[in-house]
Amino acid sequence: MIDIKLIRETPEIVKENIKKKFQDEKLPLVDEVIQLDQKWRNKKKDADNLRRDRNDVSEKINLLMKSKKTNEAKELIKKAKDIANQIEQIEVDESKLEEQIKSIMMKIPNIIDKSVPIGKNDTENVEIERIGEPIVPKYEILNHVELLEKFDGADFNTAASVSGNGFYYLKGDFARLHSSLMSYARDFMIENGFTYCIPPFMIRSLAVDGVMSFAEKGAMMYKIEGEDLYLIGTSEHSMIAMFKDKTLKKNELPKTLTSYSPCFRKEVGAHGIEQKGIYRVHQFEKEEMIVVCEPENSPEWYEKMLNLTVQFFRSLNVPVRKLECCSGDLADLKIKSCDVEAWSPRQKKYFEVGSCSNLSDAQARRLGIKINGPKGNYFAHTLNNTVVATPRALIAVMENNQNKDGTINIPKVLQPYMGGKKIIGKSN
């Protein structure tokens, strides 16, 4: 949510930003906010004037009572009550207008960073850098479904009958490899100075609305029937909400946290061979990093966080690239975002394994996250980034460390978590 002062003073900037995000249908919202805001300010002015009148009447009543002019005082008391009733009604109107304004403001996208490339959708995202050589072996790389079924590492059919499409049973060494990735990600982030957390996996609607746009909420979140609770789609949701309505001291910042959680999402892929598999599913596990910091420090933290994910995947022998999200591909609360994509030697292309985002003060405004500095209180900046999300990271490791016979060389950094095992996938 942007500052309403920006709409009051420079509505043309807000409208131009909407155009850059190719959301022209939202342009009327700016004028609607301006009109409602003017009504609210008029109401506020009326209420302030009435309060002054009430104070004047109260002083006169006191003087009359002291002079024992009770009849005259009674007339003024009636007037004071009438004024109080008017103020009360105006306050009700003010509150309704505030809710209307807030509801519309939450639909207006955040002002994107000047460095963001302009484009309609993800097909116009811009490659920034490739790290690691994208090798294609001379032998055939099995896709993850074939590989898992060949070595009895997963059961998709039983999962479909138990839970439906978009679920799976992971078994044996492959389940252990999955857990090793999560444990390594945790330790990797702790070694880089982040505090490890396990947050709630369900949050209330106020928290949901504070961390994401309405469109994302409808497309992603599972709601618990009969309760004001949602299953989280990522631990960022409950981690950022942890600071709701808090005023942080300047010397406490930055807050650098890394969190584990299962994640639940409505989305499920339906694209050829990936329809059956673990690429796009309803349930997965994730290690996330979030930062709450001073506004001037958020660009620096954005780069630091992005590079940590790159370092993590390179330590797994996975080539990656950074892909800058264009304006039309940015979620409404984000001012800047970059995907980290892993190389797929089987598909001979990159696929998304993480996303780093700077949301400036959008979440902080929605949730009331402030900083107390020498010149008073102001809103913090929040950032989030994926360390690792399984099972996509599992696919990347399986493909980039796969031998001709389908066995998988376990990356050195994961071997301690696998009991020293160096290779998996050998037939019993």
TAPE-V187555 format. One record per helix or strand of 2 or more residues. SS is the DSSP state (h for helix, s for strand). FROM is the first residue (numbers start at 1). LEN is the number of residues. Records with the same first field share a line. If there is no record, write none. Layout:
# TAPE-V187555
SS=FROM-LEN  FROM-LEN
This chain:
# TAPE-V187555
h=4-6  11-10  24-43  70-36  122-3  144-7  156-8  172-20  205-7  214-7  235-7  250-3  272-4  295-20  327-3  362-6  392-9  412-7
s=126-6  154-2  169-2  195-4  202-2  222-2  230-2  247-3  255-10  283-11  320-5  336-9  349-10  370-4  376-4  381-10  408-2  423-2
